[in-house]
Structure formats: structure tokens, C-alpha cells
Amino acid sequence: MANRGDRYLDDGVETRLASLADSNPNVSLEEATDEYVRACEQFEELLQDGSPSGVIKRAALQRTESRLSSKG
């Protein structure tokens, strides 16, 4: 069974999430990935207009980095 977030993840996203987790000792890679997937799902619900997945991924990644980079 595929992970629910697999369709949102690619090498570039995984690299940025890993970098975010590495740069903040209070954030694990699993937490960053979960936050990112949740953000993707929320943006997808809001943008039921057929927006390209790239737009959703970029917005979700920016939100994830913003929320978790300030976690302390």
C-alpha cells in the first residue's frame, strides 16, 4: 500500500524537507514530511479548481518551511 503522501513527494521536496529537519534540532524528518503532506492536502481541498500540482507543492513547501523553521 502506498503512503498517502507519495504523490506529493519527489527528490527535490525530500531534499528540502531533510535540510529543514537537519537545520532545526526540534524538527524530525517525519514531522516535516507529515506537515508538508497535510499542507498539500489542505491546499488541494482549497484549490478544487484544477490548479497544477506544482503550484500546490510549492505553496505547501513554503508553508511547511515557514512553520517549522521557527519552531523552537
Secondary structure, DSSP 8 states (H G I E B T S, - for coil): ---TTTTT--HHHHHHHHHHHHH-TT--HHHHHHHHHHHHHHHHHHTTTT--HHHHHHHHHHHHHHHHHT--
